[in-house]
């Protein structure tokens, strides 16, 4: 337990530092590092981490996807170069598969390809918030992350207090229906309170999002986050692993911490755009 608490405090301290430097190069670099580690953890689940001709192109593709918009402002034609490099990375992976088709199954290759697109695209939304909303970006980043983590905490405490009926016992034995509902309610209330505090005490200009719709967004994020958590757990069940990694002692790997975030960020971004379009 002590190791888990210390690890959590270290993680929070690093996260706060990065958020404090969100208008510098530190944010995209940090996201790129997280994505690179998550990709390694996922590639390891399908036993391809030692196949460098697949691992390296997958990592390059993922990092370039994250850094594309940021570096493009500094380097001419960077988007063109990264697009060409990304296409080459995909070709290399398929070429390696053709050469080693007796050792590597199609399920392994397409799992890697799918994660190459999903992981960096989803995590890059953090950078998108920072670039598209100069005044409110930091708030939106925090809410995007909290949309997953607060719901998870609410579900845990509700489940411990009232949980009796299992949600998906074969995939995640500890999750309960009561905890799932508690997480939804907890997230909805948190979103409304967070928006109120931000608009009244922090922001010079209100974000312009309806409180009821924002509360609904929190509830929806809780549902989607649970889906992401269960999906990641199902992958672990089917591949026979307990945790994706050990980079965070007591917590597992980055995938163990960001599994629900991967699903929440795109949904939160979509809902936010809808809210802002209605506000106009």
C-alpha angles and dihedrals in degrees: 000000000000091000090051092050094048091048091050092051092049091049092049092049092052091046093051091049092051092046090050087055094043093127092057134071088269094085100056091040091052092048090048091053092049091048092048091053092046090051091051091049092051095044088051090057089064093044097247100114091104093050096090096183086065101032096051098049090046091052093045091049092050096047093046090051091055096044098041101095095039099049092039088074090058104036125051116235091006092135090054092048094047092047091054092045092048092052090049090051091056092047091051092053093051091045090053090049091052090050094047099033092134091058103033122058124215090241090062094049096047091046089057092046092049094050091046088063101034103045101051094036092053097043091045088068086079088063090044091057090051094049100040098042108040094173101038101026097106091050092050092048091053092046092048090055094040089050086073105029101042091051090050091052092046091050091049096052093042090048092050091050102039109005115132107136119066117233101200107351096176093053104030112008095188097056116097135190090239090053091048091054091044091053091052093050093042092051094047092052092045093052093052093047093045092051092048093051092046095049095044104037110021116023120075089205119032114247090239097233121138112245095223092049091046090052089050088051090055091051092048091048089054090055093046092044090055089051090053093047092050092046092054090046090051090054089052091048093050094045094044100239130132100207133009092233148333101242090114107046110227092010104061123224134335090268089058089056100038102037094104092038090062090063098037100052097062092044092047091050092049093048092047092053090050091050093049092047090053090048090058 
